[in-house]
Amino acid sequence: MKISLEAIDQLRMRANISYREAKELLEETGGDLIEALVYLEENSKDALRSFSEKGKDFLSQARRVAGELHRQKVKVKLKGKTLAEIPVTVGAIGTALFPKLAALGVIGLMVAHGSIEVNDQQNAAADHANANSVGDD
């Protein structure tokens, strides 16, 4: 079937697609402009729905990872004493916002022979419970 240039132009203007896409779509729909527009509309809804679902999955995974990171703590120690204990997420955000200050703090800690430890709160709680139960025997 021969598709007219006018039909291709109308579909291109209405749907914002290329000449090739318009021609192929009109060939699939037998030259019916309305059927081609309906087809595009239905497919765009499916694509939007798929994109929305993928976005929701990404957000749920990001929340889970952020929650896990927030449970982990960073301990800053100097001469055996804990100077600060903050969640990893807070430390990461602070480092991203103030990188020069973070670098200066790390250099100062190295000069003073301090240390930085990362502890998982769940593992620390389990280790603490195991240590208490061993002492009870």
DRENTORKOL-3810 file (N, C-alpha, C; in nm, 4 decimals):
REM DRENTORKOL-3810
@n.u->0.0842; n.v->-0.1179; n.w->0.0000; ca.u->0.0000; ca.v->0.0000; ca.w->0.0000; c.u->0.0885; c.v->0.1239; c.w->0.0000
@n.u->0.0523; n.v->0.2190; n.w->-0.0831; ca.u->0.1280; ca.v->0.3432; ca.w->-0.0919; c.u->0.0725; c.v->0.4413; c.w->0.0102
@n.u->0.1611; n.v->0.4956; n.w->0.0922; ca.u->0.1242; ca.v->0.5920; ca.w->0.1956; c.u->0.1577; c.v->0.7312; c.w->0.1437
@n.u->0.0627; n.v->0.8232; n.w->0.1560; ca.u->0.0856; ca.v->0.9584; ca.w->0.1045; c.u->0.1764; c.v->1.0380; c.w->0.1982
@n.u->0.2485; n.v->1.1306; n.w->0.1384; ca.u->0.3369; ca.v->1.2185; ca.w->0.2147; c.u->0.2569; c.v->1.3050; c.w->0.3122
@n.u->0.1371; n.v->1.3441; n.w->0.2739; ca.u->0.0526; ca.v->1.4263; ca.w->0.3618; c.u->0.0172; c.v->1.3506; c.w->0.4891
@n.u->-0.0154; n.v->1.2209; n.w->0.4757; ca.u->-0.0488; ca.v->1.1399; ca.w->0.5929; c.u->0.0730; c.v->1.1247; c.w->0.6841
@n.u->0.1881; n.v->1.1039; n.w->0.6251; ca.u->0.3119; ca.v->1.0926; ca.w->0.7036; c.u->0.3403; c.v->1.2231; c.w->0.7761
@n.u->0.3251; n.v->1.3359; n.w->0.7051; ca.u->0.3481; ca.v->1.4674; ca.w->0.7675; c.u->0.2511; c.v->1.4929; c.w->0.8830
@n.u->0.1232; n.v->1.4574; n.w->0.8633; ca.u->0.0256; ca.v->1.4781; ca.w->0.9707; c.u->0.0619; c.v->1.3954; c.w->1.0936
@n.u->0.0986; n.v->1.2698; n.w->1.0733; ca.u->0.1350; ca.v->1.1838; ca.w->1.1867; c.u->0.2610; c.v->1.2348; c.w->1.2554
@n.u->0.3579; n.v->1.2799; n.w->1.1766; ca.u->0.4815; ca.v->1.3344; ca.w->1.2349; c.u->0.4512; c.v->1.4551; c.w->1.3222
@n.u->0.3676; n.v->1.5470; n.w->1.2712; ca.u->0.3369; ca.v->1.6690; ca.w->1.3468; c.u->0.2582; c.v->1.6377; c.w->1.4736
@n.u->0.1652; n.v->1.5458; n.w->1.4657; ca.u->0.0812; ca.v->1.5143; ca.w->1.5819; c.u->0.1546; c.v->1.4307; c.w->1.6864
@n.u->0.2403; n.v->1.3402; n.w->1.6415; ca.u->0.3031; ca.v->1.2452; ca.w->1.7344; c.u->0.4493; c.v->1.2749; c.w->1.7612
@n.u->0.5081; n.v->1.3717; n.w->1.6898; ca.u->0.6483; ca.v->1.4079; ca.w->1.7084; c.u->0.7396; c.v->1.2865; c.w->1.6922
@n.u->0.7256; n.v->1.2197; n.w->1.5764; ca.u->0.8087; ca.v->1.1037; ca.w->1.5453; c.u->0.8771; c.v->1.1280; c.w->1.4115
@n.u->0.9706; n.v->1.0405; n.w->1.3753; ca.u->1.0466; ca.v->1.0571; ca.w->1.2517; c.u->0.9630; c.v->1.0133; c.w->1.1310
@n.u->1.0110; n.v->1.0489; n.w->1.0118; ca.u->0.9443; ca.v->1.0079; ca.w->0.8883; c.u->0.9362; c.v->0.8557; c.w->0.8802
@n.u->1.0470; n.v->0.7913; n.w->0.9096; ca.u->1.0517; ca.v->0.6446; ca.w->0.9012; c.u->0.9508; c.v->0.5817; c.w->0.9967
@n.u->0.9472; n.v->0.6298; n.w->1.1217; ca.u->0.8522; ca.v->0.5743; ca.w->1.2188; c.u->0.7088; c.v->0.5984; c.w->1.1732
@n.u->0.6809; n.v->0.7181; n.w->1.1210; ca.u->0.5457; ca.v->0.7500; ca.w->1.0741; c.u->0.5063; c.v->0.6601; c.w->0.9570
@n.u->0.5966; n.v->0.6419; n.w->0.8620; ca.u->0.5673; ca.v->0.5578; ca.w->0.7453; c.u->0.5410; c.v->0.4134; c.w->0.7877
@n.u->0.6289; n.v->0.3583; n.w->0.8738; ca.u->0.6123; ca.v->0.2198; ca.w->0.9182; c.u->0.4828; c.v->0.2014; c.w->0.9955
@n.u->0.4500; n.v->0.2981; n.w->1.0792; ca.u->0.3282; ca.v->0.2883; ca.w->1.1587; c.u->0.2037; c.v->0.2966; c.w->1.0694
@n.u->0.2064; n.v->0.3855; n.w->0.9717; ca.u->0.0930; ca.v->0.3956; ca.w->0.8798; c.u->0.0797; c.v->0.2690; c.w->0.7946
@n.u->0.1917; n.v->0.2074; n.w->0.7574; ca.u->0.1858; ca.v->0.0815; ca.w->0.6833; c.u->0.1240; c.v->-0.0283; c.w->0.7685
@n.u->0.1592; n.v->-0.0318; n.w->0.8981; ca.u->0.1039; ca.v->-0.1330; ca.w->0.9889; c.u->-0.0457; c.v->-0.1149; c.w->1.0091
@n.u->-0.0912; n.v->0.0085; n.w->1.0079; ca.u->-0.2331; ca.v->0.0359; ca.w->1.0333; c.u->-0.3124; c.v->0.0532; c.w->0.9048
@n.u->-0.2544; n.v->0.0183; n.w->0.7922; ca.u->-0.3248; ca.v->0.0251; ca.w->0.6654; c.u->-0.3509; c.v->0.1672; c.w->0.6189
@n.u->-0.2679; n.v->0.2610; n.w->0.6601; ca.u->-0.2827; ca.v->0.3997; ca.w->0.6176; c.u->-0.3816; c.v->0.4800; c.w->0.7005
@n.u->-0.4372; n.v->0.4192; n.w->0.8066; ca.u->-0.5369; ca.v->0.4863; ca.w->0.8902; c.u->-0.4666; c.v->0.5720; c.w->0.9947
@n.u->-0.4791; n.v->0.7040; n.w->0.9792; ca.u->-0.4109; ca.v->0.7978; ca.w->1.0683; c.u->-0.4617; c.v->0.7863; c.w->1.2121
@n.u->-0.5916; n.v->0.7718; n.w->1.2282; ca.u->-0.6494; ca.v->0.7626; ca.w->1.3634; c.u->-0.6027; c.v->0.6349; c.w->1.4330
@n.u->-0.6010; n.v->0.5226; n.w->1.3610; ca.u->-0.5521; ca.v->0.3974; ca.w->1.4199; c.u->-0.4054; c.v->0.4095; c.w->1.4607
@n.u->-0.3272; n.v->0.4766; n.w->1.3800; ca.u->-0.1854; ca.v->0.4964; ca.w->1.4120; c.u->-0.1705; c.v->0.5797; c.w->1.5387
@n.u->-0.2508; n.v->0.6846; n.w->1.5531; ca.u->-0.2450; ca.v->0.7686; ca.w->1.6735; c.u->-0.2900; c.v->0.6909; c.w->1.7973
@n.u->-0.3942; n.v->0.6091; n.w->1.7826; ca.u->-0.4416; ca.v->0.5276; ca.w->1.8947; c.u->-0.3336; c.v->0.4280; c.w->1.9361
@n.u->-0.2693; n.v->0.3673; n.w->1.8377; ca.u->-0.1606; ca.v->0.2719; ca.w->1.8653; c.u->-0.0475; c.v->0.3399; c.w->1.9442
@n.u->-0.0076; n.v->0.4576; n.w->1.8985; ca.u->0.0990; ca.v->0.5309; ca.w->1.9679; c.u->0.0577; c.v->0.5674; c.w->2.1096
@n.u->-0.0683; n.v->0.6085; n.w->2.1265; ca.u->-0.1175; ca.v->0.6469; ca.w->2.2585; c.u->-0.1148; c.v->0.5284; c.w->2.3549
@n.u->-0.1591; n.v->0.4131; n.w->2.3100; ca.u->-0.1605; ca.v->0.2941; ca.w->2.3957; c.u->-0.0191; c.v->0.2516; c.w->2.4327
@n.u->0.0714; n.v->0.2551; n.w->2.3359; ca.u->0.2097; ca.v->0.2154; ca.w->2.3640; c.u->0.2797; c.v->0.3140; c.w->2.4556
@n.u->0.2478; n.v->0.4422; n.w->2.4447; ca.u->0.3127; ca.v->0.5399; ca.w->2.5327; c.u->0.2656; c.v->0.5222; c.w->2.6758
@n.u->0.1403; n.v->0.4834; n.w->2.6965; ca.u->0.0898; ca.v->0.4570; ca.w->2.8323; c.u->0.1615; c.v->0.3377; c.w->2.8927
@n.u->0.1829; n.v->0.2318; n.w->2.8111; ca.u->0.2548; ca.v->0.1140; ca.w->2.8599; c.u->0.3981; c.v->0.1497; c.w->2.8971
@n.u->0.4627; n.v->0.2319; n.w->2.8148; ca.u->0.6007; ca.v->0.2732; ca.w->2.8429; c.u->0.6063; c.v->0.3571; c.w->2.9697
@n.u->0.5085; n.v->0.4463; n.w->2.9860; ca.u->0.5040; ca.v->0.5294; ca.w->3.1067; c.u->0.4806; c.v->0.4442; c.w->3.2310
@n.u->0.3931; n.v->0.3454; n.w->3.2189; ca.u->0.3659; ca.v->0.2557; ca.w->3.3316; c.u->0.4912; c.v->0.1767; c.w->3.3680
@n.u->0.5627; n.v->0.1270; n.w->3.2684; ca.u->0.6859; ca.v->0.0515; ca.w->3.2908; c.u->0.7914; c.v->0.1403; c.w->3.3564
@n.u->0.8044; n.v->0.2628; n.w->3.3067; ca.u->0.9005; ca.v->0.3571; ca.w->3.3647; c.u->0.8659; c.v->0.3875; c.w->3.5102
@n.u->0.7387; n.v->0.4033; n.w->3.5390; ca.u->0.6935; ca.v->0.4315; ca.w->3.6751; c.u->0.7264; c.v->0.3156; c.w->3.7686
@n.u->0.7031; n.v->0.1928; n.w->3.7223; ca.u->0.7329; ca.v->0.0755; ca.w->3.8047; c.u->0.8827; c.v->0.0637; c.w->3.8320
@n.u->0.9646; n.v->0.0896; n.w->3.7291; ca.u->1.1098; ca.v->0.0836; ca.w->3.7482; c.u->1.1558; c.v->0.1916; c.w->3.8456
@n.u->1.0942; n.v->0.3089; n.w->3.8376; ca.u->1.1273; ca.v->0.4170; ca.w->3.9313; c.u->1.0932; c.v->0.3794; c.w->4.0741
@n.u->0.9792; n.v->0.3156; n.w->4.0942; ca.u->0.9393; ca.v->0.2725; ca.w->4.2291; c.u->1.0359; c.v->0.1674; c.w->4.2826
@n.u->1.0762; n.v->0.0725; n.w->4.1969; ca.u->1.1728; ca.v->-0.0293; ca.w->4.2384; c.u->1.3050; c.v->0.0346; c.w->4.2789
@n.u->1.3507; n.v->0.1304; n.w->4.1991; ca.u->1.4758; ca.v->0.1993; ca.w->4.2294; c.u->1.4664; c.v->0.2713; c.w->4.3634
@n.u->1.3569; n.v->0.3411; n.w->4.3881; ca.u->1.3410; ca.v->0.4140; ca.w->4.5141; c.u->1.3379; c.v->0.3197; c.w->4.6332
@n.u->1.2703; n.v->0.2060; n.w->4.6201; ca.u->1.2656; ca.v->0.1128; ca.w->4.7326; c.u->1.4048; c.v->0.0548; c.w->4.7610
@n.u->1.4817; n.v->0.0261; n.w->4.6560; ca.u->1.6173; ca.v->-0.0237; ca.w->4.6768; c.u->1.7060; c.v->0.0845; c.w->4.7369
@n.u->1.6901; n.v->0.2079; n.w->4.6920; ca.u->1.7697; ca.v->0.3184; ca.w->4.7467; c.u->1.7379; c.v->0.3392; c.w->4.8942
@n.u->1.6107; n.v->0.3303; n.w->4.9305; ca.u->1.5725; ca.v->0.3444; ca.w->5.0725; c.u->1.6334; c.v->0.2332; c.w->5.1567
@n.u->1.6305; n.v->0.1102; n.w->5.1030; ca.u->1.6867; ca.v->-0.0031; ca.w->5.1770; c.u->1.8364; c.v->0.0156; c.w->5.1994
@n.u->1.9071; n.v->0.0559; n.w->5.0941; ca.u->2.0519; ca.v->0.0771; ca.w->5.1054; c.u->2.0814; c.v->0.1923; c.w->5.2016
@n.u->2.0044; n.v->0.3000; n.w->5.1919; ca.u->2.0251; ca.v->0.4138; ca.w->5.2827; c.u->2.0001; c.v->0.3726; c.w->5.4270
@n.u->1.8989; n.v->0.2905; n.w->5.4486; ca.u->1.8721; ca.v->0.2422; ca.w->5.5844; c.u->1.9860; c.v->0.1572; c.w->5.6380
@n.u->2.0412; n.v->0.0715; n.w->5.5525; ca.u->2.1544; ca.v->-0.0113; ca.w->5.5950; c.u->2.2762; c.v->0.0753; c.w->5.6260
@n.u->2.3015; n.v->0.1740; n.w->5.5416; ca.u->2.4157; ca.v->0.2629; ca.w->5.5663; c.u->2.3955; c.v->0.3456; c.w->5.6920
@n.u->2.2707; n.v->0.3834; n.w->5.7188; ca.u->2.2437; ca.v->0.4662; ca.w->5.8368; c.u->2.2656; c.v->0.3862; c.w->5.9654
@n.u->2.2482; n.v->0.2538; n.w->5.9587; ca.u->2.2729; ca.v->0.1703; ca.w->6.0772; c.u->2.4228; c.v->0.1554; c.w->6.1051
@n.u->2.5037; n.v->0.1696; n.w->6.0018; ca.u->2.6478; ca.v->0.1605; ca.w->6.0218; c.u->2.6984; c.v->0.2916; c.w->6.0799
@n.u->2.7915; n.v->0.2827; n.w->6.1731; ca.u->2.8434; ca.v->0.4009; ca.w->6.2410; c.u->2.9926; c.v->0.4177; c.w->6.2124
@n.u->3.0348; n.v->0.5430; n.w->6.2082; ca.u->3.1760; ca.v->0.5772; ca.w->6.1951; c.u->3.2209; c.v->0.6290; c.w->6.3311
@n.u->3.3252; n.v->0.5662; n.w->6.3855; ca.u->3.3821; ca.v->0.6102; ca.w->6.5135; c.u->3.5147; c.v->0.6796; c.w->6.4858
@n.u->3.5288; n.v->0.7986; n.w->6.5400; ca.u->3.6550; ca.v->0.8713; ca.w->6.5318; c.u->3.7205; c.v->0.8588; c.w->6.6686
@n.u->3.8381; n.v->0.7956; n.w->6.6738; ca.u->3.9069; ca.v->0.7719; ca.w->6.8013; c.u->4.0413; c.v->0.8431; c.w->6.8028
@n.u->4.0751; n.v->0.8912; n.w->6.9195; ca.u->4.2041; ca.v->0.9535; ca.w->6.9413; c.u->4.2567; c.v->0.9055; c.w->7.0756
@n.u->4.3701; n.v->0.8381; n.w->7.0725; ca.u->4.4339; ca.v->0.7827; ca.w->7.1924; c.u->4.3380; c.v->0.6947; c.w->7.2716
@n.u->4.2636; n.v->0.6092; n.w->7.2007; ca.u->4.1757; ca.v->0.5136; ca.w->7.2653; c.u->4.0395; c.v->0.5681; c.w->7.3055
@n.u->4.0210; n.v->0.6973; n.w->7.2983; ca.u->3.8921; ca.v->0.7567; ca.w->7.3360; c.u->3.8109; c.v->0.7867; c.w->7.2104
@n.u->3.6827; n.v->0.7603; n.w->7.2178; ca.u->3.5944; ca.v->0.7900; ca.w->7.1058; c.u->3.5573; c.v->0.9374; c.w->7.1096
@n.u->3.5973; n.v->1.0085; n.w->7.0061; ca.u->3.5651; ca.v->1.1514; ca.w->6.9968; c.u->3.4263; c.v->1.1740; c.w->6.9388
@n.u->3.3903; n.v->1.0935; n.w->6.8398; ca.u->3.2603; ca.v->1.1086; ca.w->6.7756; c.u->3.2154; c.v->0.9745; c.w->6.7194
@n.u->3.0848; n.v->0.9548; n.w->6.7178; ca.u->3.0257; ca.v->0.8361; ca.w->6.6567; c.u->2.9036; c.v->0.8840; c.w->6.5792
@n.u->2.9126; n.v->0.8753; n.w->6.4462; ca.u->2.8059; ca.v->0.9262; ca.w->6.3613; c.u->2.7674; c.v->0.8216; c.w->6.2567
@n.u->2.6439; n.v->0.8262; n.w->6.2067; ca.u->2.6055; ca.v->0.7331; ca.w->6.0993; c.u->2.6878; c.v->0.7593; c.w->5.9726
@n.u->2.7122; n.v->0.6534; n.w->5.8974; ca.u->2.7895; ca.v->0.6641; ca.w->5.7740; c.u->2.7245; c.v->0.7642; c.w->5.6783
@n.u->2.5923; n.v->0.7650; n.w->5.6720; ca.u->2.5239; ca.v->0.8560; ca.w->5.5796; c.u->2.5515; c.v->1.0015; c.w->5.6147
@n.u->2.5529; n.v->1.0333; n.w->5.7427; ca.u->2.5813; ca.v->1.1709; ca.w->5.7852; c.u->2.7253; c.v->1.2083; c.w->5.7480
@n.u->2.8175; n.v->1.1161; n.w->5.7700; ca.u->2.9567; ca.v->1.1404; ca.w->5.7331; c.u->2.9741; c.v->1.1590; c.w->5.5833
@n.u->2.9037; n.v->1.0786; n.w->5.5048; ca.u->2.9143; ca.v->1.0896; ca.w->5.3590; c.u->2.8566; c.v->1.2220; c.w->5.3100
@n.u->2.7437; n.v->1.2614; n.w->5.3648; ca.u->2.6832; ca.v->1.3889; ca.w->5.3246; c.u->2.7729; c.v->1.5052; c.w->5.3661
@n.u->2.8266; n.v->1.4996; n.w->5.4879; ca.u->2.9172; ca.v->1.6046; ca.w->5.5338; c.u->3.0415; c.v->1.6147; c.w->5.4476
@n.u->3.0956; n.v->1.4996; n.w->5.4092; ca.u->3.2142; ca.v->1.4979; ca.w->5.3238; c.u->3.1822; c.v->1.5542; c.w->5.1852
@n.u->3.0635; n.v->1.5221; n.w->5.1339; ca.u->3.0247; ca.v->1.5734; ca.w->5.0023; c.u->3.0030; c.v->1.7240; c.w->5.0058
@n.u->2.9457; n.v->1.7742; n.w->5.1150; ca.u->2.9176; ca.v->1.9172; ca.w->5.1256; c.u->3.0411; c.v->2.0000; c.w->5.1602
@n.u->3.1282; n.v->1.9426; n.w->5.2427; ca.u->3.2463; ca.v->2.0158; ca.w->5.2895; c.u->3.3716; c.v->1.9308; c.w->5.2722
@n.u->3.4145; n.v->1.9052; n.w->5.1487; ca.u->3.5277; ca.v->1.8147; ca.w->5.1260; c.u->3.6595; c.v->1.8664; c.w->5.1818
@n.u->3.6826; n.v->1.9965; n.w->5.1768; ca.u->3.8088; ca.v->2.0510; ca.w->5.2280; c.u->3.8156; c.v->2.0352; c.w->5.3791
@n.u->3.7052; n.v->2.0590; n.w->5.4460; ca.u->3.7014; ca.v->2.0436; ca.w->5.5917; c.u->3.7209; c.v->1.8970; c.w->5.6307
@n.u->3.6597; n.v->1.8058; n.w->5.5546; ca.u->3.6760; ca.v->1.6631; ca.w->5.5823; c.u->3.8214; c.v->1.6206; c.w->5.5627
@n.u->3.8851; n.v->1.6666; n.w->5.4553; ca.u->4.0255; ca.v->1.6329; ca.w->5.4310; c.u->4.1147; c.v->1.6878; c.w->5.5410
@n.u->4.0885; n.v->1.8098; n.w->5.5835; ca.u->4.1660; ca.v->1.8698; ca.w->5.6917; c.u->4.1502; c.v->1.7895; c.w->5.8211
@n.u->4.0273; n.v->1.7432; n.w->5.8484; ca.u->4.0034; ca.v->1.6623; ca.w->5.9680; c.u->4.0769; c.v->1.5300; c.w->5.9643
@n.u->4.0785; n.v->1.4651; n.w->5.8491; ca.u->4.1481; ca.v->1.3370; ca.w->5.8348; c.u->4.2983; c.v->1.3571; c.w->5.8500
@n.u->4.3519; n.v->1.4619; n.w->5.7894; ca.u->4.4961; ca.v->1.4904; ca.w->5.8029; c.u->4.5315; c.v->1.5172; c.w->5.9483
@n.u->4.4490; n.v->1.5956; n.w->6.0163; ca.u->4.4732; ca.v->1.6231; ca.w->6.1583; c.u->4.4677; c.v->1.4973; c.w->6.2421
@n.u->4.3748; n.v->1.4088; n.w->6.2104; ca.u->4.3622; ca.v->1.2832; ca.w->6.2835; c.u->4.4836; c.v->1.1939; c.w->6.2596
@n.u->4.5348; n.v->1.1956; n.w->6.1356; ca.u->4.6538; ca.v->1.1156; ca.w->6.1054; c.u->4.7759; c.v->1.1693; c.w->6.1794
@n.u->4.7897; n.v->1.3010; n.w->6.1863; ca.u->4.9034; ca.v->1.3623; ca.w->6.2550; c.u->4.8988; c.v->1.3294; c.w->6.4039
@n.u->4.7774; n.v->1.3270; n.w->6.4602; ca.u->4.7615; ca.v->1.2999; ca.w->6.6033; c.u->4.7552; c.v->1.1502; c.w->6.6329
@n.u->4.7770; n.v->1.0643; n.w->6.5322; ca.u->4.7745; ca.v->0.9187; ca.w->6.5455; c.u->4.6384; c.v->0.8681; c.w->6.5926
@n.u->4.5349; n.v->0.9257; n.w->6.5377; ca.u->4.3986; ca.v->0.8809; ca.w->6.5668; c.u->4.3562; c.v->0.7736; c.w->6.4682
@n.u->4.2318; n.v->0.7314; n.w->6.4791; ca.u->4.1811; ca.v->0.6284; ca.w->6.3888; c.u->4.0335; c.v->0.6523; c.w->6.3585
@n.u->3.9917; n.v->0.5936; n.w->6.2481; ca.u->3.8511; ca.v->0.5971; ca.w->6.2074; c.u->3.8071; c.v->0.4528; c.w->6.1890
@n.u->3.6981; n.v->0.4154; n.w->6.2561; ca.u->3.6458; ca.v->0.2798; ca.w->6.2463; c.u->3.5024; c.v->0.2857; c.w->6.1954
@n.u->3.4662; n.v->0.1879; n.w->6.1124; ca.u->3.3281; ca.v->0.1762; ca.w->6.0651; c.u->3.2716; c.v->0.0488; c.w->6.1258
@n.u->3.1623; n.v->0.0643; n.w->6.2016; ca.u->3.1002; ca.v->-0.0491; ca.w->6.2694; c.u->2.9560; c.v->-0.0628; c.w->6.2252
@n.u->2.9132; n.v->-0.1851; n.w->6.2045; ca.u->2.7735; ca.v->-0.2132; ca.w->6.1731; c.u->2.7023; c.v->-0.2330; c.w->6.3066
@n.u->2.5989; n.v->-0.1563; n.w->6.3332; ca.u->2.5289; ca.v->-0.1613; ca.w->6.4613; c.u->2.4714; c.v->-0.2995; c.w->6.4875
@n.u->2.4166; n.v->-0.3677; n.w->6.3861; ca.u->2.3604; ca.v->-0.5006; ca.w->6.4068; c.u->2.4683; c.v->-0.6001; c.w->6.4456
@n.u->2.5831; n.v->-0.5951; n.w->6.3767; ca.u->2.6930; ca.v->-0.6854; ca.w->6.4099; c.u->2.7492; c.v->-0.6534; c.w->6.5477
@n.u->2.7596; n.v->-0.5256; n.w->6.5812; ca.u->2.8103; ca.v->-0.4861; ca.w->6.7115; c.u->2.7170; c.v->-0.5334; c.w->6.8219
@n.u->2.5861; n.v->-0.5234; n.w->6.8008; ca.u->2.4890; ca.v->-0.5699; ca.w->6.9003; c.u->2.4965; c.v->-0.7211; c.w->6.9153
@n.u->2.5128; n.v->-0.7939; n.w->6.8037; ca.u->2.5241; ca.v->-0.9397; ca.w->6.8086; c.u->2.6530; c.v->-0.9806; c.w->6.8792
@n.u->2.7646; n.v->-0.9134; n.w->6.8500; ca.u->2.8908; ca.v->-0.9422; ca.w->6.9168; c.u->2.8808; c.v->-0.9157; c.w->7.0664
@n.u->2.8134; n.v->-0.8076; n.w->7.1036; ca.u->2.7964; ca.v->-0.7734; ca.w->7.2442; c.u->2.7112; c.v->-0.8784; c.w->7.3152
@n.u->2.6042; n.v->-0.9258; n.w->7.2490; ca.u->2.5193; ca.v->-1.0287; ca.w->7.3068; c.u->2.5957; c.v->-1.1604; c.w->7.3218
@n.u->2.6775; n.v->-1.1956; n.w->7.2207; ca.u->2.7581; ca.v->-1.3177; ca.w->7.2286; c.u->2.8600; c.v->-1.3089; c.w->7.3399
@n.u->2.9213; n.v->-1.1936; n.w->7.3583; ca.u->3.0204; ca.v->-1.1771; ca.w->7.4641; c.u->2.9545; c.v->-1.1913; c.w->7.6012
@n.u->2.8345; n.v->-1.1395; n.w->7.6169; ca.u->2.7622; ca.v->-1.1509; ca.w->7.7443; c.u->2.7206; c.v->-1.2943; c.w->7.7704
@n.u->2.6766; n.v->-1.3698; n.w->7.6684; ca.u->2.6334; ca.v->-1.5056; ca.w->7.6883; c.u->2.7515; c.v->-1.5971; c.w->7.7179
@n.u->2.8694; n.v->-1.5688; n.w->7.6625; ca.u->2.9883; ca.v->-1.6478; ca.w->7.6915; c.u->3.0283; c.v->-1.6287; c.w->7.8354
@n.u->3.0142; n.v->-1.5087; n.w->7.8862; ca.u->3.0507; ca.v->-1.4803; ca.w->8.0251; c.u->2.9551; c.v->-1.5424; c.w->8.1242
@n.u->2.8328; n.v->-1.5757; n.w->8.0810; ca.u->2.7324; ca.v->-1.6338; ca.w->8.1702; c.u->2.7586; c.v->-1.7804; c.w->8.1970
@n.u->2.8353; n.v->-1.8503; n.w->8.1106; ca.u->2.8583; ca.v->-1.9945; ca.w->8.1265; c.u->2.9387; c.v->-2.0255; c.w->8.2451
END
